[in-house]
Amino acid sequence: MTVIDFNGIQLPNIGIGTWHMGSDHRRFQIERDTIQTGIEHGATVIDTAEMYGNGDSEILVGNAIAPYNRQQLFLISKFYPQHALEPSLSQALTASLARLQTTYLDLYLYHWRGEAPLNQTVAELQALQASGKIRHWGVSNFDLADMQELLDQPGGKTVFANEDLYNLGERGIEYSLIPWQNQRQIPLIAYSPIDAGDSRHHNLATNPTVQTLASKYRVTPYQILLAWTVRNQQTLAIPQTSNPDHMLENIVAGNLTLAADDLAALDQVFPKPNRKEPLAVI
């Protein structure tokens, strides 16, 4: 497992995403086993949200992490925009903590921006941080203008991370957002890092160049895509899988270093953005 410096904390570059998990009781055991397989092989970052299955994902995660040392896990959850002000924010956090069977979150994210004034949301997140119920706070689906406005708020510079859609087929944030965050040492969490057909692109794993590189490195196309996403050792990727074998493949991909000429070959097929693009979300 490759470990990166994530805003002063040592974390694995591959975590565990849980979107679309927890709601099918027939799959609950295999999904629980998959999360536990990840934890036991070093993927100790787990990302969930109150939105996922209306809390079902958090229940699954709480069940899966119960046997482990909580202090060795880095647990992320997110709150709806309509919960961005008190008393809703504290109520949402309390409900998430109960479903997760824990007393604190390592990172609490504003899932996407709503109508709440940013200065109030930041102040209330800082109050929750001071209470010990969250260790850090951050945002998700924020674009450059949102991040710039955030940092202009009192306390805004204490934002821990921004979680955005990022993969080989969705590179728009490379134009301005990623460089801006890098300059300010605000890490990126990449969701949907292999783009298994969830966005406007076709399944990237079927691309001939990706498949050629998979053969060269003797890995799966998905491992190539995941290795690309974390190639700079500054990004935490949270791929989602309900298959223990795929979980292990994801973890191995975090250790894969693609050669410069292979990265250039991927750039030829999936070029870097040359202008500002609208923030991609799913």
N, C-alpha and C positions, 0 to 999 in steps of 0.2 A: 504494500500500500504506500503510495507516494503522499507525503505530508507536506503541506504548504503553510506559509505564514499568512494567516487570514486575520488581518487587522490585529496583530499581536497575539493571536491564539493559534496554536498548532492544530490543524485539522486535516483530515484526508481530503484529497482533491475529488474523490468520488463519494457522494452521499446517497441517500435513499429517498426517492420521491414516492409519494403515496396517492397521487390523484387517481380517481376511479377505483380505489381499493376500499374494502371494508363493508360494502353494502350487500354483497351476495353471500348469504350464509353458507352456501355450498362451497365457496372458495375461501372462507375465512381461515381454515386451518392451513392451507397451502400458502396463503398470503402471510399469515403469521410466521410460518416456517421460513419463508423467503426473507422477511425482515430480520429474523434471528440469524439466518445464514450470513446476511450482510454484516450484522453487528459482530459476529464471531470471527469474521475475516477482516475486520478493521474499518468497515463503513459505519462509523459511529455517529454520523450526522444524519438525522431523520427529519424530513420536511413534510409538514401536513398543514391543514387549515380547517377552520370551522365550516367553510363552504363545502369541503369535499364530502359528499354524501350526507350533507346536513349533520356533520359530526361523526358519521360512521367511521371515517378514516382515523379520526383521533381515538375512537374507541379501540379500533384494531391496533393502532400503535401502542396505546396504553397497555393492552393485553400482551403485546409482543415484548415490550421492554421490561415488564414486571420482574423477570428473574435476574435482571442485570443490575450492576452498580450504576445508579443514576448519574453519579458524578463523572463517569467515564463516557457519557453520552452527550451529544450536543443536539438539543431538541428545538425545532423551529415550528411555530404555527403562525397563522395569519388571521386577521379580523376583517370583517366586512366594512366597507365605507360607511354604512349606516350606523356602525358601532364606534365611529371615530371620536365621539365626544362622550363625556360622563353624563349620566351614570352608566350608559350602555357599554362603554369600553371596559370598565371594571367587571360588569356583569358577564360580558363575553369572555373575558379572560378567566373568570372563575369557572364558567361552564367548560371551557377548553381544558383547564387544569384538572377538573373532575373527570372528564372523559379520558384524559391522558394518565390519570392516576399519579400525578406528580404535584409538587408544591411550587414549582417554578418552571419557567421557560428560559432556555439559553438565548433565544432570539424571537422577538414578537414583531411581525411585519404587518404594515398597513397594506392590505392585499391589492388594492388599486385606489387611485385617488377619487374621492367623492367631493361633496359640497362643503364639508367641514373646514373651517379656517385652519390652515396648517399650523399657525402658532399655538392654537389651543390644543390640537392633537399632540404636537411635540411636547408641550408642557405636561399634558396628562400622561404621556408615555414616560416622561422623565420621573413623574411622581410614582408610577408603577415600578420603575427601575429602582427608585430610592426605597420602595417598600420591600424589595427583594423578590417580588413575584416574577419579575423578568430580569435577566442579566443584561440584555442588550435590546435595542429596538432598531427597526429598519423599515424599509419600504419595498414595494414590489410593483412592477409595471409602471415605473416612473421613467420619463424621458428626460432629456437634458434640461429643458426649461423647468420641468417640475423639480429636478434636483437643484438647479440654481436657486429657485425660489425657496426650497427647503433650507438650504444653507444660509439664506438671508434671515431666517427666523431665529429668535433667541433659542439657543440650545440646539439648533439644527445641525451644527457641525459635529454633534455627537452621534449622528446616524452611523450605524455599524456596517450596513451593507444594502445593496439594491439587488433585487431578484428580477431578472428579465428573461424573456424568450431569447435564446441564443443557440445557434447551431450552424453547420456549414451552409444550410440553405437560407438562413435568416441572419445575415451579417450586418444589417443596417446600423446597429449600435456601435460598430467599429469606427464609423466616420467621425463622430464627435463625442458620444457619450462615454465610451470606454476610455479614450485618452483623457477626458476631463476627470473621470473617476480615478484613473491611475495617478494623475497629478496630485489628487487630494487624498490618496490612499484610502479610497472607499471601495471595498472589494465587490466583485460581481458574483452572484449566484445564478447559474444558467439553468433555467427549466426547459424541458423538452430538448435536451442537448443532442439527441440523435434524430429527432424529427421523424418518428415512425409513422408519417402520414397524417400528423395531427394539424398541420397548418396548410398554407396554400400550395406547398410543394408536394410533388409525388414522393414516394418513399425513396429517400436518398440512398438507401442500401442497394438499390438496383442500378445505380449509376455505374457505367463500365469502369471509370477511373477508380472509383471506390472499391469495386470488386477486384480490380487488378492489384491494388495495394493490399487488399485483404489476403490475396494469394501470396504476394511477396512476403508479407510479415507472418503468414500462417495464422491468421486470426480471422474473425468474422467481419463482415462489412460494418456491423454496428460498433465493433470495437475500434475500427478505424475512425468512424464518426465521433465517437466519444473521446478518443485520444486527441483528435483535432481540437475539440472544444476546450480541453484543458491543457493545450500545448504550451501556453505561456507560463504555467505554474503559478498563476495568479487568480484562477477561476475555480470555483467550487461547482461541480456539476451534480445534478440530482436526478439521474435517470430513474424511470419507474419501470418495475417489472414485478410480475407475480410468479416468476419461475426461479427456483433456487439456483439452477445451473446458469441462467442468464445473469443472476446477481453476481455470481463468481466471475463470469466473463466481464461484467462491468468493472469490477474491482481490478482485474488484471489489466484492463484497458488504461487505467489510470497510471500504470507503470510504463506504458508504451510510448517511446519517443519516435516521432516521424522525422525522417531525414529532410533536410532543407529542400532538396529537389522534389521530393514527394509532396511537401507542402506547396511548392510552386506549381506542381501539376494540378493540385486541387484548386489553387487560385485561378488557374486557367479555365477550369470548368465552372467554378463558383466564384466569380470575381469579387474582390473587395469593393465596398461601395465608394463611389466617387462624388457623392452628394448626400445631403441630409435626406433621410427617408422617414416616413411616419413610423412610430414605434409599432413593431409587430407584437400582437398579443393573441393568445388563444384561451 
